[in-house]
Structure formats: structure tokens, C-alpha cells
Amino acid sequence: MIKIRFSGRRRVCMTLEGRIEELERKIERLEHQVYILSGKGEQPITKATPIIKPAADKLWHDKTKAAAKQPRQQVKPSASVSNEPVDYEKLLTQVWLPRIFIFVLLIGLVWGFKAASDYGFINPAVKCIAGFLISFLLIWLGLNQLKHQRDRLGQVLLGGSISLLMLTTFAMTNLYGMVSSNTAFLLHVIWIMLGIYFTQKFRSEALAILNVIGGFLVPFLIGSRSGNIVLFTAYETLLYLTFLYLSISFKYVKLYFTSAILLNLVLAFYSMIALFAGAEHAILTCAIMIQHAFLAAAFLSHNEFMKQQAGTVFASFAVTYAWVRFGFSEQGITVFLVLAMAVYIGVSIYAYYKKLQYQWTVSSILSILALFFLIYHVFAEPFIPLVLLMEGTLAVYLGQKLRTRLHQITGYIIFFIGTFMTLTADIPEVLSIETMSWIAFFSAFLFLWSAVVRDQPLKQDDKQVLSVAAALVLTLLGLYFLTMETILLTQDLTINSQHLILSAVWCLYALAVIAYGFLKGLKIARYTGIGLLLLTLLKLLFFDIPSVSMLVRAILFMGLGSIGLLVSRIFYKK
């Protein structure tokens, strides 16, 4: 028995010795590799000398030995954000001064040519030739500055040259009639392509912004208040589409926003300074519709900076609707909204089946907004709150089921607009569309509370506060609605009858709230009902007593007192 135990212990010891020797060999190989990597050349591998010790001591000795022999490596400091101070002198002199004073130079050239022409020094042909020569001189200077690594100054000079070329061509066409519209259009295309070439070659968003600003401001720098509106609109639209393509291709977010805003500003200003008829307003509106169509198409096909594009598409749709109301007839507005809603519904269905989540969200919300504007345009004023309440409720519910917060936010906004219109509208009759709107509001409020709000992941205290606030608001609005309906029902009766019936309605409403609290086990409902009874008492004291006879006072106080005692008895517990 003793022999067996000894042999078993010996086998365990031999096994541990073998493992220790293997560990020593691995450690020495690792040391050799570290030595080579440290740049000290080769290190001969020495044969490990087995040392037989107890397993725990041996392992501790090996770890200590490896740690001692491990060459220490210098820890390189991690790359951190540069804390170098901003060179404001460089920022001012190399960045902003060229951008500001290139416009000063352009305006000075325009006014100088105008003054020289007024005094008879030069004729229109000389002015146009001088404009082109100065433009090419600016191009040469700009390329020369870029060659000598003065990038920002060179880019500004190139941008100014393109703007001056556009200015000269526009003046040559619209002011002096020296070339035809077709020739001017071709020249503008050439200058725009030249600006695109410079932007693409030197990868400069600032150059592109200078070009687009100069191109948009061409008609106003020369002071022209008239001209061919079709040519003007085509020119501005083509200019915008060109730079929209640039902003999407090179991910120029600033250019993307600048060009979109400038097109609207230029067209709006042009419509204010010129006396246009309805058809001419429609031409400008078509340019904005083209802008929105290309913005939406770019968002759906090229998601270069998705959040910025989505916000721009939303804003563009609202602005386009404003332009459509300004430039189109009633029938044209309806056609635009129906087509927009149909297109965006189709796009949302396509994006949904293609699992393009962001595109589906944006297109479906745009269809909801199109319906929102269509409701305002098509329905008569009394029906608008009712339809908006229905649309807002459906949008919130859709967002809850599909777990898209943007749908819910849009739905809540529409619902609150419908609610505000419902609460502020006068009720002309008991049975009226305004009464239906109130009933729809209460129904939609309760539906949204039970289907959406109640299941929100909120803290227990926050949810309780929200529940109390919602219950109080809904109860008070219900009291207000019953008061208006009761006044309408009793408007042909005497003052005594009106006060008596209204107080009775208040008491019955309070009892109904208390009964609901008992049935549902809601303390807040029971307490709210008691508050309504006290509110009825205040009404009796401050409004009914001065206006009714002694008999009606007695009936009111006896009735309210009896109801109060009955309620107290219900709450009483043995």
C-alpha cells in the first residue's frame, strides 16, 4: 500500500518537473526574441538548467527570473490633442482678409466701371473687355499664389475671378445686349465648369462657396431690376444644381447649406424688387420645387451626411409649400400636395421593403406633413381641428408600433396643433362640428394614454407625477366642456334655471369622477372628485348667491350639502 502511494507521488513529481522544464525553455525563447527586437543583435540561446524544487517555489522563481531579465521598454507618450494656441493673426490675415476684400474689390470694380461709363470715359464694350482681362489676371495671380504654397489667398483670387467672369457676362447680356441669351448661357456654363474644375483640382470648399455666392449675387451687384425672368430663373437653378452636385460629391456640408439658402434668398429678393404677375411668380416657384426634388433625390440616393440632409429636406418641403401657396392657384396647390403625398408614400413603401430605415422614416414623415398641409388647404376651418386630431393620433400610434421616435414627435406636434385649435374655438351649437372635435380630443387623449404614454419606460415617480397631471388636466377640460354645453342648452331659460342646472351638472360630474375612482381603485380620481365638489361650493358662494333667488339658493345648498354628506359616508370606514 505504501509502495503504491510512493510511486503515485513520484509520477506527479516527474510530471511537474517536465512542465517546469518546458516553461523554462519557452521563457528563454521569449527572452531571445525580445533581445533581438530591442536592436542589440543576436543572443545565443543557452540551455536551460533544470532545477528540481517544489512546484509552487519553482513557478514563483521562474516568474521572478523572467521579470528581472525582461528588457525595459520606454513608454511612448500617447498622441494627444494639440494644445497649441490659435494664431489669430494668421487666421485673420490669411483666411478672412482675402475672403472679405475680394468682395470689396469686385464691388469696387463694378462701381468704378459704372462711374467711368457715367462720365463718358469708357463705353460698354471697353467695360466688358476690361472685365474679362481682369478676370484672367486674377486667375493667373491665383494659380501663382497656389504654386508658392499660399493656398488660401490663391483660392480666394480664383473664386473672385469666376465671380467677375459671371458678372461681366451678365452685364454684357442683360445691360448692354451685346450677345444673345444663348451665347450668354453658354458662357455661364463655361465659367461654372471652370469654377468646378478649380474646386475639384484644389479641393477647396471655400473656393466653391466664393463661386456660388458670386454667381448668385451677379444680378444684384450690377443693380438690374428687370430682365428675362425665365433666363434668370434658369441661370440661378442651374447654378444651384451644379453646386449641389459639388457639395454631395466632395461632402461639402457648408456649401450644401449655403447654396440651398442662397437660392431661396435670391429668388425671394428678386420677386420683391420686380413687379411680377401670377404667372411669373409660378416660374420662381418652379425653381424652388426643382430644388426640393433634387434635395430629396440626393438624400435618397447619396447619404453622404445623412442627418444634415434629412433636416434640409424637411425644411425645404416646408419652404416649398410656402412658395407654392405664394405662386400657384388654389387648384395648383392641391395638385402639388396630392402629388407630393403620393410620391413620398411610394418612396416610403419602397424604402420599407428595401430596409432603408432612415430613408423610410424621412419619406413617411414627409408624406404625413404633405397630408397635414393638404388638410389645411382642402378642409373648411371648423373641420380642420377634428382631422388634425385624427392624423396626429395615427402618426403617434404608428411611431409607437414601429419604434420610430421621429414619427411620434411629428404626431404629437400635429395632435397639439389640433388640440389648441379645438380648445380655442367657440362652440356655436350643442350638436356641431366643434362638439365632435371636443369628443374626438377626449377619445384621442385616452387612446394615446392607454396605448402609448402609459407604457413608456419612465421612473415610477415620474410616471406617477405624469399620471396625476394628465388626470387633472383632462378632468378640468371635461368640466369646461360640460359647462359650455350646459350654457348652450340652457341659454333660453331663466337665470335661476341656468345656475341650478349648471350646478347640478357639476355635482353629477364630481360624483361620476368619484365613482370611477372607486371602480378602478384610483385614489387620484377620488380626490379629484372631492376637489370638484369643493369647486362647486366655491361657485355657489361667489357666482350663484348674488344672482339667484332665495329659493334657488336653498335648493342649491341643500342639494350640495346632501351630496357632500353622502360622499363622506361612502368614504367612511368602520
C-alpha positions as CSV (number, residue, x, y, z in Angstrom):
1,M,0.0,0.0,0.0
2,I,2.8,2.3,0.9
3,K,4.7,1.5,-2.3
4,I,1.7,2.3,-4.4
5,R,1.4,5.7,-2.8
6,F,5.1,6.5,-3.2
7,S,5.0,5.6,-6.9
8,G,2.0,7.8,-7.5
9,R,3.6,10.7,-5.8
10,R,6.8,10.1,-7.9
11,R,4.8,10.2,-11.1
12,V,3.2,13.5,-10.1
13,C,6.6,14.9,-9.3
14,M,8.1,13.8,-12.6
15,T,5.1,15.4,-14.4
16,L,5.6,18.7,-12.7
17,E,9.4,18.6,-13.4
18,G,8.7,18.1,-17.1
19,R,6.2,21.0,-17.2
20,I,8.7,23.3,-15.4
21,E,11.5,22.5,-17.9
22,E,9.1,23.2,-20.7
23,L,8.2,26.6,-19.2
24,E,11.9,27.4,-18.8
25,R,12.6,26.7,-22.4
26,K,9.6,29.0,-23.5
27,I,10.8,31.8,-21.3
28,E,14.3,31.7,-22.7
29,R,13.0,31.7,-26.2
30,L,10.9,34.7,-25.4
31,E,13.8,36.5,-23.9
32,H,15.9,35.8,-27.0
33,Q,13.2,37.3,-29.3
34,V,12.8,40.4,-27.1
35,Y,16.6,40.8,-27.2
36,I,16.6,40.7,-31.0
37,L,13.7,43.2,-31.3
38,S,15.5,45.6,-29.0
39,G,18.2,46.0,-31.7
40,K,21.1,44.5,-29.8
41,G,21.8,41.8,-32.3
42,E,21.6,38.0,-31.8
43,Q,21.8,36.5,-28.4
44,P,22.9,32.8,-28.0
45,I,20.2,30.6,-26.6
46,T,21.6,28.9,-23.5
47,K,20.4,25.5,-22.5
48,A,18.1,25.7,-19.6
49,T,19.4,24.0,-16.5
50,P,16.6,22.1,-14.8
51,I,16.2,22.8,-11.1
52,I,14.1,20.5,-9.1
53,K,12.2,22.3,-6.5
54,P,8.7,22.1,-5.2
55,A,6.2,23.1,-7.8
56,A,5.0,26.4,-6.1
57,D,8.5,27.6,-5.4
58,K,9.7,26.7,-8.9
59,L,6.9,28.6,-10.6
60,W,7.5,31.7,-8.4
61,H,11.2,31.6,-9.1
62,D,10.6,31.4,-12.9
63,K,8.2,34.4,-12.9
64,T,10.7,36.5,-10.9
65,K,13.6,35.5,-13.2
66,A,11.6,36.3,-16.3
67,A,10.6,39.7,-14.9
68,A,14.2,40.5,-14.0
69,K,15.5,39.6,-17.4
70,Q,12.7,41.4,-19.3
71,P,14.3,44.4,-21.0
72,R,12.5,47.7,-20.0
73,Q,10.9,49.5,-22.9
74,Q,10.4,53.2,-23.0
75,V,6.7,54.0,-22.9
76,K,5.9,56.4,-25.7
77,P,3.5,59.2,-24.8
78,S,0.1,58.7,-26.4
79,A,-0.9,61.1,-29.1
80,S,-3.0,63.9,-27.6
81,V,-4.9,66.8,-28.9
82,S,-2.6,69.7,-29.7
83,N,-2.9,72.4,-27.1
84,E,-1.1,75.0,-29.2
85,P,-2.7,78.4,-29.1
86,V,-4.6,79.6,-32.0
87,D,-2.7,82.0,-34.2
88,Y,-5.3,84.7,-34.6
89,E,-3.0,86.9,-36.7
90,K,-2.6,84.1,-39.2
91,L,-6.4,83.3,-39.1
92,L,-7.2,87.0,-39.7
93,T,-4.6,87.8,-42.3
94,Q,-4.5,84.5,-44.3
95,V,-8.1,83.3,-44.0
96,W,-10.6,86.1,-43.5
97,L,-8.9,89.2,-45.0
98,P,-8.7,87.7,-48.5
99,R,-12.3,86.5,-48.3
100,I,-13.6,89.8,-47.3
101,F,-11.6,92.1,-49.5
102,I,-12.1,90.0,-52.7
103,F,-15.8,91.1,-52.5
104,V,-14.7,94.7,-51.7
105,L,-12.6,94.5,-54.9
106,L,-15.4,93.2,-57.0
107,I,-17.8,95.8,-55.8
108,G,-15.2,98.5,-56.4
109,L,-14.6,97.3,-59.9
110,V,-18.3,97.3,-60.7
111,W,-18.9,100.8,-59.3
112,G,-15.7,102.0,-61.0
113,F,-16.9,100.8,-64.4
114,K,-20.3,102.4,-63.7
115,A,-18.7,105.7,-62.8
116,A,-16.4,105.7,-65.8
117,S,-19.4,104.9,-68.0
118,D,-21.5,107.7,-66.5
119,Y,-18.7,110.3,-67.1
120,G,-18.2,109.0,-70.7
121,F,-14.7,107.7,-70.2
122,I,-15.4,104.2,-71.4
123,N,-18.1,102.5,-73.4
124,P,-19.9,99.2,-72.7
125,A,-17.5,97.3,-75.0
126,V,-14.4,98.5,-73.1
127,K,-16.0,97.7,-69.8
128,C,-16.7,94.1,-70.8
129,I,-13.3,93.6,-72.3
130,A,-11.7,95.1,-69.1
131,G,-13.8,92.8,-67.0
132,F,-12.6,89.7,-68.9
133,L,-9.0,90.8,-68.8
134,I,-9.1,91.5,-65.0
135,S,-10.7,88.1,-64.5
136,F,-7.9,86.3,-66.3
137,L,-5.4,88.3,-64.4
138,L,-6.9,87.2,-61.2
139,I,-6.8,83.6,-62.4
140,W,-3.1,83.9,-63.2
141,L,-2.4,85.5,-59.8
142,G,-4.4,82.8,-58.0
143,L,-2.5,80.0,-59.7
144,N,0.8,81.7,-59.0
145,Q,-0.1,82.0,-55.3
146,L,-1.1,78.4,-55.1
147,K,2.2,77.4,-56.7
148,H,4.0,79.2,-53.9
149,Q,2.0,77.4,-51.2
150,R,-0.2,80.4,-50.4
151,D,-3.3,78.3,-50.7
152,R,-6.0,80.5,-49.1
153,L,-5.0,83.7,-51.0
154,G,-4.8,81.7,-54.3
155,Q,-8.2,80.1,-53.7
156,V,-9.8,83.5,-53.0
157,L,-8.4,85.0,-56.1
158,L,-9.6,82.1,-58.2
159,G,-13.1,82.5,-56.7
160,G,-13.1,86.2,-57.3
161,S,-12.1,85.6,-61.0
162,I,-15.1,83.3,-61.5
163,S,-17.4,85.7,-59.9
164,L,-16.1,88.6,-62.1
165,L,-16.5,86.4,-65.2
166,M,-20.1,85.8,-64.4
167,L,-20.7,89.4,-63.6
168,T,-19.2,90.6,-66.9
169,T,-21.2,88.1,-68.9
170,F,-24.4,89.0,-67.2
171,A,-23.8,92.7,-67.8
172,M,-22.8,92.1,-71.4
173,T,-26.1,90.3,-71.9
174,N,-28.8,92.0,-69.8
175,L,-27.5,95.6,-69.6
176,Y,-25.9,96.1,-73.0
177,G,-27.4,93.5,-75.2
178,M,-24.1,92.7,-76.8
179,V,-24.6,89.0,-77.0
180,S,-27.7,86.8,-77.3
181,S,-29.2,84.8,-74.5
182,N,-28.0,81.6,-75.9
183,T,-24.4,82.9,-76.1
184,A,-24.6,84.2,-72.6
185,F,-26.0,80.9,-71.3
186,L,-23.1,79.1,-73.0
187,L,-20.6,81.4,-71.4
188,H,-22.1,81.0,-68.0
189,V,-21.8,77.2,-68.4
190,I,-18.1,77.6,-69.3
191,W,-17.4,79.8,-66.2
192,I,-19.3,77.4,-63.9
193,M,-17.4,74.5,-65.3
194,L,-14.1,76.4,-64.8
195,G,-15.1,77.0,-61.2
196,I,-15.9,73.3,-60.8
197,Y,-12.5,72.5,-62.2
198,F,-10.7,74.7,-59.8
199,T,-12.7,73.4,-56.9
200,Q,-12.1,69.8,-57.8
201,K,-8.4,70.4,-58.6
202,F,-7.6,72.2,-55.4
203,R,-10.2,70.5,-53.1
204,S,-11.3,73.8,-51.7
205,E,-14.8,74.2,-50.2
206,A,-14.0,77.9,-49.6
207,L,-13.4,78.4,-53.3
208,A,-16.7,76.7,-54.1
209,I,-18.6,78.9,-51.6
210,L,-17.0,82.0,-53.1
211,N,-18.0,80.9,-56.5
212,V,-21.6,80.1,-55.6
213,I,-22.0,83.4,-53.7
214,G,-20.6,85.4,-56.6
215,G,-22.8,83.5,-59.1
216,F,-26.0,84.1,-57.1
217,L,-25.2,87.8,-56.4
218,V,-24.5,88.6,-60.1
219,P,-27.9,90.2,-60.9
220,F,-27.8,92.4,-57.8
221,L,-24.2,93.6,-58.0
222,I,-25.0,95.3,-61.3
223,G,-28.2,96.9,-60.0
224,S,-30.5,95.4,-62.7
225,R,-34.2,95.5,-61.7
226,S,-35.6,93.9,-64.9
227,G,-34.8,91.3,-67.4
228,N,-35.9,87.9,-68.7
229,I,-37.3,86.1,-65.7
230,V,-37.2,82.7,-67.5
231,L,-33.5,83.2,-68.3
232,F,-32.8,84.5,-64.7
233,T,-34.6,81.6,-63.1
234,A,-32.9,79.0,-65.3
235,Y,-29.5,80.5,-64.6
236,E,-30.0,80.5,-60.8
237,T,-31.4,77.0,-60.8
238,L,-28.6,75.6,-63.0
239,L,-26.1,77.3,-60.7
240,Y,-27.6,75.8,-57.6
241,L,-27.8,72.3,-59.1
242,T,-24.2,72.4,-60.1
243,F,-23.0,73.3,-56.6
244,L,-25.4,70.9,-55.1
245,Y,-23.6,68.2,-57.1
246,L,-20.3,69.5,-55.8
247,S,-21.4,69.5,-52.2
248,I,-22.6,65.9,-52.4
249,S,-19.6,64.7,-54.4
250,F,-17.0,66.2,-52.1
251,K,-19.1,66.2,-48.8
252,Y,-19.0,69.9,-48.5
253,V,-21.6,70.5,-45.8
254,K,-21.2,74.3,-45.7
255,L,-21.5,74.5,-49.5
256,Y,-24.6,72.3,-49.3
257,F,-26.4,74.7,-46.8
258,T,-25.1,77.9,-48.4
259,S,-26.2,77.1,-51.9
260,A,-29.7,76.0,-50.7
261,I,-30.3,79.1,-48.6
262,L,-28.9,81.5,-51.2
263,L,-31.3,80.2,-53.9
264,N,-34.3,80.9,-51.8
265,L,-33.0,84.3,-50.7
266,V,-32.1,85.4,-54.3
267,L,-35.5,84.4,-55.7
268,A,-37.4,86.0,-52.9
269,F,-35.5,89.2,-53.2
270,Y,-35.9,89.2,-57.0
271,S,-39.6,88.7,-56.6
272,M,-39.8,91.7,-54.2
273,I,-37.9,94.2,-56.4
274,A,-39.7,93.3,-59.6
275,L,-43.4,93.8,-60.3
276,F,-44.4,90.3,-61.3
277,A,-47.8,88.8,-62.3
278,G,-49.1,85.5,-61.1
279,A,-47.5,83.5,-64.0
280,E,-44.1,85.0,-63.2
281,H,-44.4,84.0,-59.6
282,A,-45.1,80.5,-60.7
283,I,-41.8,80.4,-62.6
284,L,-39.9,81.3,-59.4
285,T,-41.9,78.7,-57.5
286,C,-41.0,76.0,-60.1
287,A,-37.3,76.7,-59.3
288,I,-37.9,76.0,-55.6
289,M,-39.8,72.8,-56.5
290,I,-36.9,71.7,-58.6
291,Q,-34.6,72.4,-55.7
292,H,-36.7,70.3,-53.3
293,A,-36.9,67.5,-55.8
294,F,-33.1,67.3,-56.2
295,L,-32.5,67.6,-52.4
296,A,-34.8,64.7,-51.8
297,A,-33.3,62.7,-54.6
298,A,-29.8,63.4,-53.3
299,F,-30.8,62.3,-49.8
300,L,-32.4,59.1,-51.0
301,S,-29.5,58.1,-53.3
302,H,-26.4,59.7,-51.7
303,N,-26.3,59.6,-48.0
304,E,-23.0,61.5,-47.5
305,F,-24.1,63.4,-44.4
306,M,-27.4,61.9,-43.6
307,K,-28.6,64.0,-40.6
308,Q,-27.9,67.3,-42.3
309,Q,-29.5,66.1,-45.5
310,A,-32.6,64.9,-43.6
311,G,-33.1,68.2,-41.8
312,T,-32.6,70.1,-45.0
313,V,-35.2,68.0,-46.9
314,F,-37.7,68.7,-44.1
315,A,-37.1,72.4,-44.1
316,S,-37.1,72.5,-47.9
317,F,-40.5,70.9,-48.1
318,A,-42.0,73.5,-45.7
319,V,-40.4,76.3,-47.7
320,T,-41.5,74.8,-51.0
321,Y,-45.1,74.7,-49.7
322,A,-44.8,78.4,-48.7
323,W,-43.6,79.2,-52.2
324,V,-46.4,77.1,-53.8
325,R,-49.0,79.0,-51.8
326,F,-47.4,82.2,-53.0
327,G,-47.1,81.3,-56.7
328,F,-49.8,78.8,-57.5
329,S,-53.6,79.0,-57.7
330,E,-55.8,77.0,-55.3
331,Q,-56.0,74.1,-57.7
332,G,-52.3,74.1,-58.3
333,I,-51.7,74.0,-54.5
334,T,-54.0,71.0,-54.2
335,V,-52.3,69.2,-57.1
336,F,-48.8,69.8,-55.6
337,L,-49.8,68.5,-52.2
338,V,-51.5,65.4,-53.6
339,L,-48.6,64.6,-55.8
340,A,-46.1,65.2,-53.0
341,M,-48.0,62.9,-50.7
342,A,-48.4,60.2,-53.3
343,V,-44.7,60.3,-54.2
344,Y,-43.5,60.2,-50.7
345,I,-45.9,57.4,-49.8
346,G,-44.5,55.4,-52.7
347,V,-40.9,56.2,-51.7
348,S,-41.6,55.2,-48.1
349,I,-43.1,51.8,-49.2
350,Y,-40.1,51.2,-51.5
351,A,-37.6,52.1,-48.7
352,Y,-39.5,50.0,-46.2
353,Y,-39.3,46.8,-48.3
354,K,-35.6,47.6,-49.1
355,K,-35.0,48.0,-45.4
356,L,-33.7,51.5,-45.8
357,Q,-34.6,52.6,-42.3
358,Y,-33.5,56.3,-42.4
359,Q,-35.0,56.9,-45.9
360,W,-38.2,55.2,-44.9
361,T,-38.5,57.4,-41.8
362,V,-37.9,60.7,-43.7
363,S,-40.2,59.9,-46.6
364,S,-43.0,58.6,-44.5
365,I,-42.9,61.7,-42.3
366,L,-42.8,63.9,-45.4
367,S,-46.0,62.2,-46.6
368,I,-47.5,63.0,-43.2
369,L,-46.5,66.6,-43.5
370,A,-48.0,66.7,-47.0
371,L,-51.3,65.4,-45.6
372,F,-51.1,68.0,-42.8
373,F,-50.8,70.9,-45.3
374,L,-53.4,69.3,-47.5
375,I,-55.9,69.3,-44.6
376,Y,-55.3,73.0,-44.1
377,H,-55.8,73.7,-47.7
378,V,-58.8,71.5,-48.6
379,F,-61.0,71.3,-45.4
380,A,-63.2,74.1,-44.1
381,E,-62.0,75.8,-40.9
382,P,-64.4,74.0,-38.5
383,F,-63.3,70.6,-39.8
384,I,-59.5,71.2,-39.5
385,P,-59.1,70.5,-35.8
386,L,-61.0,67.3,-36.0
387,V,-59.0,65.9,-38.9
388,L,-55.7,67.1,-37.3
389,L,-56.5,65.2,-34.1
390,M,-57.1,62.1,-36.1
391,E,-53.9,62.4,-38.2
392,G,-51.8,63.2,-35.1
393,T,-53.2,60.3,-33.2
394,L,-52.5,57.9,-36.0
395,A,-49.0,59.2,-36.5
396,V,-48.1,58.8,-32.8
397,Y,-49.6,55.3,-32.8
398,L,-47.6,54.4,-35.9
399,G,-44.4,55.7,-34.4
400,Q,-45.1,53.6,-31.2
401,K,-45.6,50.4,-33.2
402,L,-42.7,50.9,-35.5
403,R,-40.5,52.3,-32.7
404,T,-39.5,55.5,-34.5
405,R,-39.3,58.5,-32.3
406,L,-39.5,61.0,-35.2
407,H,-42.9,59.7,-36.1
408,Q,-44.1,60.1,-32.6
409,I,-42.7,63.7,-32.3
410,T,-44.4,64.6,-35.6
411,G,-47.6,63.1,-34.5
412,Y,-47.6,64.9,-31.1
413,I,-46.9,68.2,-32.8
414,I,-49.9,67.7,-35.1
415,F,-52.0,66.5,-32.2
416,F,-51.2,69.5,-30.1
417,I,-52.0,71.9,-33.0
418,G,-55.4,70.2,-33.4
419,T,-55.9,70.4,-29.6
420,F,-55.1,74.1,-29.5
421,M,-57.5,74.8,-32.3
422,T,-60.2,72.7,-30.6
423,L,-59.8,74.4,-27.2
424,T,-59.7,77.9,-28.6
425,A,-62.7,77.6,-31.0
426,D,-66.1,78.7,-29.9
427,I,-68.9,76.1,-29.9
428,P,-71.9,77.7,-31.7
429,E,-74.4,74.8,-31.1
430,V,-74.7,71.8,-28.9
431,L,-74.6,69.5,-32.0
432,S,-71.8,70.9,-34.1
433,I,-68.5,70.0,-35.6
434,E,-66.8,71.8,-32.7
435,T,-68.5,69.5,-30.3
436,M,-67.3,66.5,-32.3
437,S,-63.8,67.9,-32.2
438,W,-64.0,68.0,-28.3
439,I,-65.3,64.4,-28.2
440,A,-62.5,63.4,-30.6
441,F,-60.0,65.1,-28.4
442,F,-61.1,63.3,-25.3
443,S,-61.2,60.0,-27.2
444,A,-57.7,60.5,-28.7
445,F,-56.3,61.6,-25.4
446,L,-57.5,58.5,-23.6
447,F,-56.4,56.3,-26.5
448,L,-52.9,57.7,-26.6
449,W,-52.6,57.5,-22.8
450,S,-53.5,53.8,-22.7
451,A,-51.8,52.7,-25.9
452,V,-48.6,54.9,-25.9
453,V,-47.8,57.0,-22.9
454,R,-48.7,54.6,-20.1
455,D,-46.1,52.0,-21.4
456,Q,-43.2,54.5,-21.6
457,P,-40.1,53.4,-19.8
458,L,-40.2,56.1,-17.1
459,K,-39.3,56.0,-13.4
460,Q,-42.1,55.2,-11.1
461,D,-42.1,58.7,-9.5
462,D,-42.0,60.4,-12.9
463,K,-44.8,58.2,-14.2
464,Q,-46.9,58.9,-11.1
465,V,-46.4,62.7,-11.5
466,L,-47.3,62.5,-15.2
467,S,-50.4,60.4,-14.4
468,V,-51.6,63.0,-11.8
469,A,-51.0,65.9,-14.1
470,A,-52.8,64.2,-17.1
471,A,-55.8,63.3,-14.9
472,L,-56.1,66.8,-13.5
473,V,-55.8,68.4,-17.0
474,L,-58.3,66.0,-18.5
475,T,-60.8,66.4,-15.7
476,L,-60.7,70.2,-15.8
477,L,-61.1,70.2,-19.6
478,G,-64.0,67.9,-19.2
479,L,-65.6,70.3,-16.7
480,Y,-65.0,73.2,-19.1
481,F,-66.6,71.3,-22.0
482,L,-69.7,70.4,-19.9
483,T,-70.0,74.0,-18.8
484,M,-70.1,75.3,-22.4
485,E,-72.5,72.6,-23.5
486,T,-74.8,73.3,-20.5
487,I,-74.8,77.0,-21.1
488,L,-75.8,76.4,-24.7
489,L,-78.6,74.1,-23.7
490,T,-80.0,76.5,-21.1
491,Q,-79.4,79.8,-22.8
492,D,-83.2,80.2,-23.4
493,L,-84.1,79.5,-19.7
494,T,-84.2,81.9,-16.8
495,I,-81.1,82.9,-14.8
496,N,-82.3,80.8,-11.8
497,S,-82.7,77.7,-14.0
498,Q,-79.4,78.2,-15.7
499,H,-77.5,78.4,-12.4
500,L,-79.5,75.5,-10.9
501,I,-78.9,73.2,-13.9
502,L,-75.2,74.1,-14.2
503,S,-74.5,73.4,-10.5
504,A,-76.4,70.1,-10.8
505,V,-74.2,69.2,-13.8
506,W,-71.1,70.0,-11.8
507,C,-72.2,67.8,-8.9
508,L,-73.1,64.9,-11.2
509,Y,-69.7,65.2,-12.9
510,A,-68.0,65.2,-9.5
511,L,-69.9,62.1,-8.5
512,A,-69.1,60.4,-11.7
513,V,-65.3,61.0,-11.2
514,I,-65.5,59.7,-7.6
515,A,-67.4,56.6,-8.8
516,Y,-64.8,56.0,-11.5
517,G,-62.1,56.2,-8.8
518,F,-63.8,53.6,-6.7
519,L,-64.4,51.2,-9.7
520,K,-60.8,51.5,-10.8
521,G,-59.2,51.8,-7.4
522,L,-57.7,55.1,-8.2
523,K,-57.1,57.5,-5.3
524,I,-56.3,60.4,-7.6
525,A,-59.7,60.1,-9.2
526,R,-61.5,60.0,-5.9
527,Y,-59.6,63.1,-4.6
528,T,-60.2,64.9,-7.9
529,G,-63.9,64.3,-7.5
530,I,-63.9,65.7,-4.0
531,G,-62.0,68.7,-5.4
532,L,-64.8,69.2,-7.9
533,L,-67.3,69.2,-5.1
534,L,-65.4,71.9,-3.3
535,L,-65.1,73.8,-6.6
536,T,-68.9,73.6,-6.9
537,L,-69.2,75.1,-3.4
538,L,-67.0,78.0,-4.4
539,K,-69.1,78.6,-7.4
540,L,-72.2,78.7,-5.3
541,L,-70.7,81.2,-2.9
542,F,-69.2,83.6,-5.4
543,F,-71.4,83.3,-8.5
544,D,-74.7,81.8,-7.7
545,I,-75.7,83.6,-4.4
546,P,-75.6,87.1,-5.9
547,S,-77.6,86.1,-9.0
548,V,-80.4,83.7,-7.9
549,S,-83.4,83.9,-5.7
550,M,-83.6,82.7,-2.1
551,L,-85.5,79.5,-3.1
552,V,-82.8,78.6,-5.6
553,R,-80.1,79.3,-3.1
554,A,-81.8,76.9,-0.6
555,I,-82.2,74.2,-3.2
556,L,-78.6,74.5,-4.3
557,F,-77.1,74.4,-0.8
558,M,-79.4,71.6,0.4
559,G,-78.5,69.6,-2.7
560,L,-74.8,70.2,-2.5
561,G,-74.8,69.6,1.3
562,S,-76.6,66.3,0.9
563,I,-74.2,65.2,-1.8
564,G,-71.2,66.1,0.4
565,L,-72.6,64.1,3.3
566,L,-73.3,61.1,1.0
567,V,-69.8,61.2,-0.3
568,S,-68.4,61.5,3.2
569,R,-70.5,58.4,4.2
570,I,-69.1,56.5,1.2
571,F,-65.5,57.3,2.3
572,Y,-66.2,56.5,5.9
573,K,-64.7,53.2,7.1
574,K,-65.7,51.4,10.3
